[in-house]
Amino acid sequence: MRPLPQPDVGTPPLASPARLLAWQGWRQRDVLAKSLVAGVVAMLASAAAPLLIGRAIDEGLSQGFSGPLFAWCGAMLLAAGVIVVAGIYNHIWDVENWVRASLSFSQLVGYKASRSGHAITRKLPTGEVVAAVANDALRVGDMYSMVGRFAGGAMAYAVVVAIMLSAHLQLGLVLALGVPVVAAVLGLLVKPLQSRQTTQREATGRLTSLGSDTVSGLRILRGIGGEDVFAGRYARQSQEVRRQGVRVAVLQSVLDGLQVLLPGLLAVAVLWLGARAAVRGEITGGQLVTFYGYAAFLAWPVQMATQMLQMVIRAVISSRKILDVLRVTEATPVATDPAEAPSAGAELVDETSGLRLRPGRVVGLVGADPDASAAVATRLGRFDDEAEAATPVRLGGVLLADLDKEALRRRVVVSEATPHLFSGVLGTELDARGRATEADLLAAMFTADAHDVLDSVPGGLAGELPEKGRSLSGGQRQRVALARALLTDPEILVLVEPTSAVDAHTEARIAERVAQVRRGRTTLVVTASPLVLDRLDEVLLLDDDGRVTASGTHDELLRRPDPDGAAYRAVVGRSMADPGPDEQDERPEEGDRHDEQTDGQPDRSSMEGAARR
């Protein structure tokens, strides 16, 4: 088996489900070919068994325990060995087909989701994206796992019909025509089954989306007392999924029953006609056994054909859902012909605001509107080409949208205000680019003043962080996110409010250390904290219209007698007057403290902290 996941997932066609499924089949044509060969060999060996048994019976009846009888018995033993060996390899390659197809589609969806940015959540509910990986990719994989057995069954059917027509025309015609009739009757149930499966898939997607929204907004629901209402919605949708599942199961059970009944009736008809032919002397006793064996054997190819048809239908339904994800236009698409990247040390310029980041400077950005300042900083990271087309940003004179995205991500890193941590080993979560040593990790944690996190996480750097780092306080999460950003060691680093959730003493230490570590490398810090601004090389002032109107050191701007100086003093003065976040730094969010409540009442300090925030 090739190493999985595959390093290159390829570029799938998005025109139709059929083209997408054919494209994936061609990508794994090697293992599909092996599965086809093994499936055909296994089924042909199985089809040979009734013929060998019939010949052995005839030889035994006519000549007793003679050489020919033992020869036919030896042929049966050989056929059994072929069935076992071919069946083993057929199963191995069927599983590989399933794994490769399922994982390939999961990778395609995952890569699209990770590269689409917020564009994917604007078009599709989160539950649909999750279901595409958790359900649809697996169902598509089922189809590829069945290809070998289906091909073997079809080949065996053709060989058996040829043998029986040559042995007895009437019985051969009964089997040759009866099997397609049985398959056609079963096929009549497939279309309504497909319709019910589609309805169930839609209901399941809505349930996943509802569950995801409810869990992510649980804290808000608690605040407004809406838990019971949303729990009721989830329960009603769960019942709808159950009802649709029952509808599918009813029709599926009918189909499964007919897969046994109809071939059984065909076997009865063949046995009755064969017995009459044997009485008339038209066929031998061994041939009667052979005909009966083939009538029973052909139920297997019929079942395989029905299963294959169902899997193809499910794969088409699921591939449509996968295509919905893959057709999302990325917020920052990869340029087909990227411009030549400017050399290291290029100037980063936001033309709309007039912000110019000169190489090697540690600069602060201050504005009366924190959202406007954050918006300028976010543009520097190229997160939405369409939205940012009206506010162009250039690196060394080249538009960010024209540059190779992967190269740009390595050179420019934007760490936004809301820290998001991922579950897993702390050291691994910190090292986003997979190149840091333990010394690098410890140095970054020291710079971010996050040494207390190493004590609070059992195992330190080797310890496990839970989902979203919920075991940490708000300030700890922010400092871990800062350490993670520092470890990327980019040419240009943009930090948006990196110390908003820590106390003044911690903020002063972080400001001093970050300024020292990033000295000589281009850095922008969006903040209104004088403790941070005082340690930067330069501070830029953003007016109400989003334009840079003044620049200088923190002290120079404080002493300016003009309106810009007054505006700057108003912003930083307001920041100094804001209540500090000392207490929230040491306290997990309210949603993480449910186990600390007593007598069903919320913790008072949590409520007071939330009110201050």
N, C-alpha and C positions, 0 to 999 in steps of 0.2 A: 504494500500500500504506500502511495506517495505521502510525503510529510503533509500533515494538515495542522492548522489552516494553510491554504495555499498562499504563497507570497504575492501572486498576481491574480486577481479575480477577473480580469478581463473587462471588456466593454460590451455589455449585453445589448442586443437590439430591443427597442422599446415599441416596435410597431404593433405587435400582437402577442397574445399568450403562446400561439403555435410557434412563432419564430423564437421566442424566448426559450421555450422548452427544447426546440430543435438545436438551438445554440449551445445549451448546456449539455445535451446529448453528444454533440460533436466534440466538446471539450473533454469529455470523459469516454471517448470512443474506444480507447484501449481496453478499459475494464468492461465496458458494455460488450465488446466483441468476445472477451473471455467468457462472460456470463452467457452470451448467446450459444457459444460452442458447448459449454458444459451443460446448459439446459437442454439443448437438442440431443446430445449424446445420452444424457440421463433418461429423457423421455423415450427415445428410440429403443434403448435397452429395456425400459419398462414395457414398451409396446411389443417387444419380441417375446416376452414371457408367456402370454396365452398361446402363441403359435408353437413355441417349444414344448409347452405342456401337452398340447393336442397331439403333436407328433410323437412324443414319448408314450402317450396313452395308446396310440395306434400301433406303435412298434411292440409295446408290451402285450397287447391283446393278440397280435398276429404271430409274434415270435417268442414271447415269454422273456425271461431274463437273459437277453442276448447282448452282443456287442453294440448293436444300434441303439438299444434302450439306454445303455450306459453312456453312449456318446451324446444322446440328447440330454441326458441328465447332467453330463459335464458341461454342455452348452448352457443349460439353465444356471449352473453354478457360476460360469463365466459371466453371464448376463447380470447375475446378482452382484458380482464383484464390481462390474462396470457401473451399475446403478449406485452402489455405495460410494465409490471413489468420485464419480462425476457429480453425485449429489452433494458431497462434502465441498468440492471446489465451487459448485454452483451456489451453494449457500454463502461461502466466503465472499465470492464476487458480487452476489446480490447485496450483501450487507455493505460492501465497499461502495457499490453504486449508490445505495441509500445515504451513506455517510457523506460521500463526496458531493452529491447533489444538494442535500439538506444544508450542509455546512457552507457550500458555495453561495446558495441563496441567502443564508443568514449573514454571511460576510458582505454580500452586495447591499443588503438592507442596512447593516450596521455601518458600513462605510458611507453610504448615502446619508444616513441620519447624522453621522459625525461631521460630514462635510457640508451639510445643507444649512447649518445654523438654525436660526429661528424660522427660516422659510418653511421647514417641514411641519412645524407646529402650527403655522398659520393656515396650512392647507389641510392637514390631517389631524385627527385626535391622537393623543399619545397612545391610547389603547389600540388603535389600528396598527401603529408602528410596532408595538410590542407583540401583537397577535401575528404580524407578518413573520416575525422571527420564531415565536414560541409555537405557532400552529401551522401556518401556511408553508413555511420552508420544509417542515417535516412531511407534510402531505404531498408536496411536489416530489420529495425524495422517494416516497412510496412507489410512485409510478416507475421510476428507473429501476427499483429493486425487483420489479415484477417482469421486466422485459425479457430476461433470459428464459424464465419458466413459461411465459406466454408463447415465445417463439418455439420452444421445444414442444409444447402442446399442439400448436398449429401443424408443425412438421409431423408429429406422431399421428395426428388425425388423417393427414393426407396419405401416409404410408399404410395405415390400417385399412382405410377405405379401398385402396388399390388392392391389398391382399384379399379382402373379403369379396370384392367384385370378381376377382379372378377365380375364387373358390366356389362361390354360389351367387348368381346374379341377383336373385330375389332378396336374399338376406343382405347382400352388399348394398342394394338400393335402399333397403329399409334404414340401414345405418347411415348411408351417405346423405339421405334426405332427412332422416329423423333428427340427427344432431343439429343441423342448421335451423330446423323448425323449433327445437327446444331452445336454442340460443336466441332466436327471434322473439319467442314468447317472453323469455327472461328480459330481453332488451326493452320490451314495452314498459317495464317497470323502472327503467333507468332514468328516463326523463323526469317523471314526477319525483323520483328520489333526488335528482339533481336540484330540482326546485326547492325541495324541503331542506336540503343541505345548505343551499345558498341562504335561505331565510335563517337557518340556525347560525350560520357563520356571521351574518349581520347582527343578530341578537347577541352573540358572544362578543363581538367587537364593541358593541355599545356597553355591555356589562364591564368589559375590561377598562374602557374609558371612564365609566362612572366610578369604578373602584379606584382608579389612579387619581382622578380629581378629588375624590372624597378623602383619600389618605393624605395627599399633598396639602389639602386645605383643612385638615383636622383641627389645627389650632384656631383658625378663624371660625370654624363651625362651633367650637366650644365657646368662643367668645360671644357668639350671637345666639347660642342655645339651639343650633340647628342640627345637632347630631342625629336626633331621632327621625327628623324629616328625611335626611339624606340616607340614613340606614334603611328607612322604609322604601325609598326609591331603589336602593340596591337590592333589597329583598324582592320587590316586585319584578325587577329586571331579571333576577336570578330565577324566579318562577317562570318567566317568559322563556328563558333559555332552556329550562327543564321541559316546558311544554313542547318547544320546538324539537328538543332532543327525543322526546317520546314519539312525536310524529315521524321523525326519521327512523327511529328504532322499529316502529310498527311496520313500515314499508320494507325496511331492511330484513326483518324477520320473515316476512312473506317471501321476499326474494330468496333468502337462504333456504327456506323450506321447499320452494319450487326447484331450487338447484339439486335437491335430493330426490324430490318426487318425480319430476319429469324424466330425468335420466333413468330412474328406477322403472318407470312405466315402459320406457323404450327397451330396457333390458328384459322385462317380462315378455314384450312382444317378440323380441328376437328369440328368446328361449322357446316360446310356444311354436313359432314358425320353424325354428331349427329342429325341434323335436319331431314335428310332422315330416320335415325333410329327411331326418334320420330314419324314421319308420319306413319311408318310401325308398330308402336306400340311396338317396341323392347325395348324402354326406355321411361320413363315418362318425363314430362316437367321439373320437378325438377332435374332429372338426366341430362337432356340436359344442364341446367344451371350449374350443378356441373362440367360436362365435359368441358364446355367452361371456367369456372373459373379455372380449373386445367391447361388448355392449356395456359391461360394467366399467371397463377401463376408460371409455370415451366420456364418461361422466366427469372425469378429471379434467380433460381439456376444456369441456364446456364450463366447468366451474372456474378454471383459470381465465377463460375468455371473459366471463362475466365480471370477475374480480378486476381484470385489466381495464375493462370498460369503466367500471366505477372509479378506479384509481385515476384514469385519464380525466374523467369528469371533475373529480375533486382537485386534480392538479391544475386544470384549466381555471376553475373557480379561484383557487389559491394564487395562481400566477397572476390573475387580474389584480388581486390585492397587492401582490408584490410589485406589479407594474405601477400601481398608484403611488407607491413610495418612490420607486426608481425614476418616475417621470417628474418628480418635484424639481423645479429649477433652483439650483443652489444659490444661496445669498451671495456667495463669492465663487463663481464658477472658475474652473481652471482655464487660463488663457490658451487658445489653440496655438498661438504663435507669440509667446511671451517676449517682452522687450528685454534687451540686455540689462542685466542688473548693474546698478551703479557700484562703484568701488566702495570699500569699507571707509567709514568716516563721512559718508554723504549726509547732507543736511536734510532733515525731515520738516516739511512745510505744510501747514494747513492754510490754504489760500483764503478761505472764508473768514477765519478769525484773525489771520495775520500772524499766527503762532509760528515761530521758526526755532527749531531745536538745533542749535549749533553743536557740532561734534565735541564730545568730551566734557560737556557742561551738565551739572546737576541743577535742574531748574524747577521752580514751583509755579503752579498756575492757580490763581485766586480769582474768584468771582462772587458777586453778590448772590447769584443763583447757582447753587451747587450742581443742579441738574444740567445747566448749560455748560459748566466747566467739565463735568463728566462726559457730556456729549462730544465735546471737542476731543477729549482724550480717547474716547472710544473710536472716533473716526480714524485715529492714527493706526489702529489695528486692522483696518479693512474687514469689517464684519458684515457689510451689506452694500454691495456695489450699486444696486438700483437706488437705494435710499441716499447713498452718499455721492451719487453722480452730480448732484447740485452743490456739493461741498467738497470739491476735489482736494486730495492730499497727494503730495509728491515727495518721493525719496530721490534725492540727487537729480531733481528735475523730471523724473519719470512718474507718471500716475501709478498709484498702488495697484489699481485694477489691471494694469498692463503687465505687471510683474508676475513671475512664477510664484504661485501662492505658497508652496511648501518652502521655498527659499525665503520668502518674506516672513513667514512664521518663525523661522530660525533667527532672523535678524531683528524683528520687532515683536516685543511681548507686551501685552496689555493685561494688567491684573486689576480686575474690576472691584468695585466697592463691596459687593456681596460675596463673601467667601463661600465656595462650594468645595467640600472635601469628599473624597471617594473612599469607600470601604476597602479594607485590605491592610497589608503590613505598612506601618507608618513610614519606614524608610523608603519603601517602593512607591508609596503615594507621594512622597516629597520629590522623588527623582523622576520628574515627568519625562525626561529625555533619556533615561537609562544609562547615564554615563558617570554619575557622581560616586566618589568613594565615601567611606564612612567618615573620613576627616572632612570632606566637603559638606556632608550632611550636618555634622556637628557644628561646623563653622557657620552654616546658614541659620541653624537654630539659634546660635549665639547672637548673630546679627539681628535676628528678629526677636531677641529676648524671649525665646520660647523654651528655655531649659526646663521650666516647670512642667511642660507637656511630656517631656521624657520621664518625669517622675509619676505623672498621673496615668500614663498609658503603661499597663503591665508589660514588661519586656522592652520598654524604651523603643528604639528604632526598629526592633524586631517584633514589637507588639502589634496587636490587631486594632485598627480603628473600625468602629461600627459604622453603619450607613450614615452619611453626611456628617460624620464626626460628632454624633449627638452626645457622646460622653464628655465632650469638652465644653467649656464655657464659650460665650460669644467672642470674648477677647482672645482666648486660646485658639479658636478656629481662625480668627483673623491673622494671628501671628504665624500659624502654620502655613496659611495661604501665602503670606509674605515670604516666608522661608522658601516655599516652593517656587515662587516667582524669581527670587534671587538665584536659585540653583540653575535656572535655565541659562543664566549668564549671557544674555543677548547683547547685541551691539547697541540696541536702543530699548530701554525699559521704561514703561509707563505704569505708575502706581496711582490708583484712584482711591483716595481716603484710606491709606493703609493703616492708620492708627486711630480710627474713629471710635473703636470699641475698647480702648485701653485707658488706664489712668494716666495722670500727668507725669508721674515719675517714670513709668514704663515708656511713655511716649518720648520723653527726652532721651532716654537711653537708645531707643530704636532709631530716632532721628540722627543722633550722633554716629551710630554704627553704620547705618545705611549710607550716610553721606561719605563716610570714610571708604566703605567697600566699593561704592560706585564712582568715587572720584576719578576723573579722567575718562569716564565712559558716559555716553549720552543717557540722561535720565530725566524724566518728567514726573513730578509728584503733584497730584491734584489734592490740595488741602487748604484749609483756612487756619490751621493751627500755627500760632506764632512760635511754638516750641520746635516745630519742624522747619518752618520758613526761615528761621534765624540761622539755620545751619546749611542753607543751600547757596550755591554760587550766584543765583539770580532768581528773581521772582517776577512773573508776568501778571498784570492785572487785566481781567476781562470785564468789559462793561455790560450793561443790560442788553445791548444789541448783539452780544457775543463776539465783540472785537477786542483785540489786545490794544489797550490805550496807554499803558505805561509799563516800564521795566526798570529794574534796579535791585539792589540788595534789600533785605527786609528792613534794615535800619534806614536806608535812603528813602524808601517809600513811606515809612512812618514819619519822616521829617519833612516830606514835601508839603509846601504850603498851598499848592494848587488843588483844584477839585479832584484830581486823581488821587492825591494824597489823602484827602478827606474820605473819598470812597474806600480807599484801602484801609484806613484806620477804622472805618465803620464796620467793614467785614471782619477784620481780625479782632477788633474790639468785641464784636458780637460773639465771636468764637470763644474769647476769653471769659465772657460772661455766662456762656452755656454751662449747665451743671455737668460735672465730670461723670464719666461712665465707670467710676472705680468699682462700684458694687456689681454692675452687670458683667464685668470682666471675670468675676469669680463665680458667677452663677449660671448654670445651664439654662437654656430656654424653658419657659413654662411647660411646653409640650413634652419636655424630657423629664419633668419632675413629678409625674403622676404618682410615683411610688413614694413620694415624700409628703403626701397629703395625709391628714388625720381626720377621722370622723366625717369623711366625705366633704370636708371644707378645703378650699384652696389654701396654699401656703401664703401667709400674709405678705411676707417679704417679696415673694414672686409678684404678687399683685401690685405692690408699691413700685417695684422695679419696672414693671410693664407700664405703669402710669407715668413714671418719669420719662421712659423712652417715647 
